[in-house]
Amino acid sequence: MSLNCTEIDKILEELDLEGSYIQKIVQSSYSVMVLHLYKNRPMNLLICLEPGACRLHETRQKIPKFDKPLRFMELLRSRLRGAKITKAEQLNHDRIDKLALEAASGSLHLYIRLWSGAANIIVTDENLHILDVFYRRP
């Protein structure tokens, strides 16, 4: 079951992502991405875009790597490794989360859309030009 907007807001509040650094990025399947973060302690932020089960939460489980490197994960690794999360917010009390990042290459934004039938992750630059998306759909 997917999270509703109130649950997403509460999760973002409890996770306290602002000030965390992205140390590692793992895509374990075609619908699951994990950001390994560090602020005061290590944290694994699981982002699941599975239809009917979209969610965002901390996990303590070991996340296996996918057999071959996937396109989106490689882009995130090249752009986001070492980036600092400067702001984590839910947009307009909707199921869209925005992570503002400060990376070596400049400011980036990671939009996480947790709509069950149309979930996606979108990476943009500081001018909001789309760099890449998790799912390429028309």
C-alpha positions as CSV (number, residue, x, y, z in Angstrom):
1,M,0.0,0.0,0.0
2,S,1.3,3.4,-1.0
3,L,1.9,6.2,1.5
4,N,-0.5,9.1,1.7
5,C,0.6,12.8,1.8
6,T,0.2,13.0,5.6
7,E,2.4,10.0,6.2
8,I,5.0,11.2,3.8
9,D,5.1,14.6,5.6
10,K,5.6,12.8,9.0
11,I,8.3,10.5,7.6
12,L,10.3,13.5,6.2
13,E,10.0,15.3,9.6
14,E,11.2,12.2,11.5
15,L,14.1,11.5,9.1
16,D,15.7,14.9,9.5
17,L,17.5,14.7,6.2
18,E,18.8,18.2,6.0
19,G,22.6,18.3,6.5
20,S,23.1,14.7,5.5
21,Y,25.7,13.7,2.9
22,I,25.1,11.1,0.2
23,Q,27.9,8.6,0.5
24,K,26.7,5.8,-1.8
25,I,23.8,5.0,-4.2
26,V,22.5,1.5,-4.8
27,Q,19.7,0.5,-7.2
28,S,18.7,-3.0,-6.1
29,S,15.9,-3.6,-8.7
30,Y,14.1,-1.8,-11.5
31,S,11.9,-0.1,-8.9
32,V,14.0,0.3,-5.7
33,M,16.8,2.9,-5.0
34,V,18.7,3.3,-1.8
35,L,20.7,6.4,-0.8
36,H,23.3,5.7,1.9
37,L,23.5,8.9,4.0
38,Y,25.5,10.2,6.8
39,K,24.8,13.0,9.2
40,N,25.3,12.0,12.9
41,R,25.0,8.4,12.1
42,P,24.7,6.2,8.9
43,M,21.3,6.0,7.4
44,N,19.9,4.0,4.4
45,L,17.0,5.9,2.7
46,L,14.9,3.4,0.7
47,I,12.9,4.8,-2.2
48,C,10.5,2.3,-3.6
49,L,8.5,3.2,-6.8
50,E,6.7,-0.2,-7.1
51,P,3.1,0.3,-8.3
52,G,0.8,0.1,-5.4
53,A,3.6,0.2,-2.9
54,C,5.3,3.5,-3.3
55,R,7.2,4.5,-0.2
56,L,10.1,6.4,1.3
57,H,11.7,5.3,4.6
58,E,14.8,4.4,6.5
59,T,15.9,0.8,6.4
60,R,18.5,-1.1,8.3
61,Q,18.5,-4.1,6.0
62,K,21.5,-4.8,3.8
63,I,20.5,-3.9,0.2
64,P,21.9,-6.1,-2.5
65,K,23.3,-4.6,-5.7
66,F,21.7,-5.3,-9.1
67,D,23.7,-7.6,-11.3
68,K,24.6,-5.0,-13.9
69,P,24.9,-1.2,-13.4
70,L,21.7,0.6,-14.4
71,R,21.6,3.9,-16.3
72,F,19.9,6.1,-13.7
73,M,22.0,4.8,-10.8
74,E,25.2,5.6,-12.7
75,L,24.0,9.1,-13.4
76,L,23.2,9.6,-9.7
77,R,26.6,8.2,-8.7
78,S,28.5,10.6,-10.9
79,R,26.4,13.6,-9.9
80,L,25.3,13.1,-6.3
81,R,28.1,11.2,-4.5
82,G,29.3,13.4,-1.8
83,A,26.4,15.9,-2.2
84,K,24.9,17.5,0.9
85,I,21.1,17.6,1.3
86,T,20.3,21.3,2.1
87,K,16.5,21.0,2.1
88,A,14.0,18.1,2.2
89,E,10.4,19.1,1.8
90,Q,7.0,17.9,0.6
91,L,5.6,20.0,-2.2
92,N,2.1,21.5,-1.7
93,H,1.0,18.7,0.7
94,D,1.1,16.3,-2.2
95,R,2.9,13.0,-2.7
96,I,6.0,14.8,-4.2
97,D,9.2,15.2,-2.2
98,K,12.0,17.6,-3.2
99,L,15.5,17.2,-2.0
100,A,17.7,20.2,-2.6
101,L,21.3,19.2,-3.0
102,E,24.6,21.0,-3.0
103,A,27.1,18.9,-5.1
104,A,30.6,19.5,-6.4
105,S,29.0,20.2,-9.8
106,G,26.6,22.8,-8.4
107,S,23.0,22.8,-7.0
108,L,20.8,19.9,-8.0
109,H,17.2,18.9,-7.1
110,L,15.9,15.4,-6.7
111,Y,12.1,15.2,-7.1
112,I,10.6,12.0,-5.8
113,R,7.0,11.4,-7.1
114,L,5.3,8.8,-5.0
115,W,2.1,8.4,-7.1
116,S,1.2,4.8,-7.2
117,G,0.5,4.6,-10.9
118,A,3.0,7.2,-12.1
119,A,5.9,7.1,-9.6
120,N,9.2,8.5,-10.7
121,I,12.4,10.2,-9.6
122,I,13.5,13.3,-11.5
123,V,16.9,15.0,-11.3
124,T,17.2,18.6,-12.3
125,D,19.9,21.3,-12.2
126,E,19.6,24.6,-10.4
127,N,17.7,26.1,-13.4
128,L,15.2,23.2,-13.1
129,H,16.3,21.7,-16.4
130,I,15.7,17.9,-16.3
131,L,19.0,15.9,-16.4
132,D,17.4,12.5,-16.2
133,V,14.5,10.5,-14.8
134,F,14.2,7.1,-13.2
135,Y,11.4,5.9,-15.6
136,R,11.4,7.3,-19.1
137,R,7.7,7.5,-20.0
138,P,5.9,9.6,-22.5
